[in-house]
Amino acid sequence: MGNKGVIVSGGDVSTPYINNNSSNPVQGMIRLWGNDFQVFDGNAWIQLSSSYATVSLDQDTQDLLQWARTQRQLERNRATLIENNPALENAYKAILRAEQNFDILSKFVEEDEPGAGSVLVGYNFNTP
């Protein structure tokens, strides 16, 4: 069975029902007979199906994974650049501060009631 993001196709979900019979201890036994997989129902050996399901991820999940891989590679590249060029560290810190300021300011905007005006906040982005 699939779930959000997972696709399951093919396969056979029907299996033989074997009644519980404690007087016949062989009932329900499974065997491999040549290339056949069989179960004993108490009277005869029944062939079990040998189909296989295919499991994959849906396109949205694949896209998210690819995005995560790309972001990871960008972060690794950025870390290598900063390591090899220490002057870039200050620029990176400025980016982090700007992102933090964006998050803080966005909270004000999100909490602002519609039609009540807007919040005007000044910020000098040139300050280290």
Steps between C-alpha positions, in 0.01 A plus 500: 500500500625846420472813703560869432804523277528124444351319202451123505391334179467143385522199722226265611322568826288184497630216711316178583312496828591201716260415783652441840497125570698391805431132424699528175843643591617491135223735390646842414847359438686669216744332263709574197426235237734542202439863403155507666419647838214302655285485813317194635131574568436174684406304190731609221799718419391835352723708276576844645526781252848626423431852378700788634400855572691801375560774756598852395473861615249739350629794293456757777710293740765446233505876434540571872788255526670657199451847652654377828798353312549827314479704823747267670746541213458879505572504875807280453627722219441811710683346798797412278508852356493653848769262622727584206417874499465632857388842369173334393421412861385857578277500192349169610437635850324799343277260305412316821417828678284611207310169509444536876376857449271382222350235729443755778346759267280243330344419840389862530352497151322167554344620825393834351123510449384549141400860429660632819799641315843353488812498712784717378832399646833651408816293488848586382608192305851638463569462872717194571 
